[in-house]
Amino acid sequence: MVITVMTGAGISTESGIPDYRGPGGLWRRDPDHEKLVTIGYYLADPDIRRRSWRFRRDNPVRAAEPNAAHRALVELERAGRLDRLITQNIDGLHQKAGSDPERVLELHGNMSGVVCVDCGARSTLDEALDRIDAGEQDPACLACGGILKTTTVMFGENLSEDVVAEAARAAERAEVFVAIGTSLQVLPAASLAALAARSGARLVIVNAEPTPYDRIADEVIRDRIGEAVPRLVARLTA
């Protein structure tokens, strides 16, 4: 059985990381927060960059640990059933839980790295945050003086064509496609569920809130993700 899994912010909420669109999501509590992760605002406004760096520094992602759902997907991989693990998350918790980095496709990048938008020089988030703690509110590239940003795909930026293409291939060859903790509202990630279903996969959706793809799903699970995913993995590996 070939299984492809796609995860969204909902899988990490039990690790203490708030999502964006859920009932308690960042955008419902602070609609202005979207500017901090939108490339146009970020490049144009030094104040937005300063606020964004403070958000990165104080982000609960930095101290977060994988939860039962992340660990269950590692077990799915070890059982030889997981083809690819597609994630919309930037938290790196799948790899931290033990997932093979070669199998993880990060659609929106990862917040552990930093890149210069001008010359492409790369460093780590920890290095940038050390500079912020030392008093630089908007650290510039040490190589060329350009603007630095994390290696996440901000709103308004294009996703990696290679990563998207590999995710599409994984959706097409899946016999079971499991979407976990994602609203299935953001393209192109959301379209992968429909692509898998059109290609003959059994579609399973695990999410607290309804999604646009529930009507075509073979199974919809509304239980708490930390409990539902281990149970689902046990079924898929039985």
Secondary structure, 3 states (H helix, E strand, C coil): CCEEEEECHHHCHHHCCCCCCCCCCHHHHCHHHHHHHEHHHHHHCHHHHHHHHHHHHHCHHHHCCCCHHHHHHHHHHHCCCEEEEEECCCCCHHHHHCCCCCCEEECCEEEEEEEECCCCCEEEHHHHHHHHHCCCCCCECCCCCCEEEEEECCECCCCCHHHHHHHHHHHHHCCEEEEECCCCCCCCHHHHHHHHHHCCCEEEEECCCCCCCHHHCCEEECCCHHHHHHHHHHHHCC
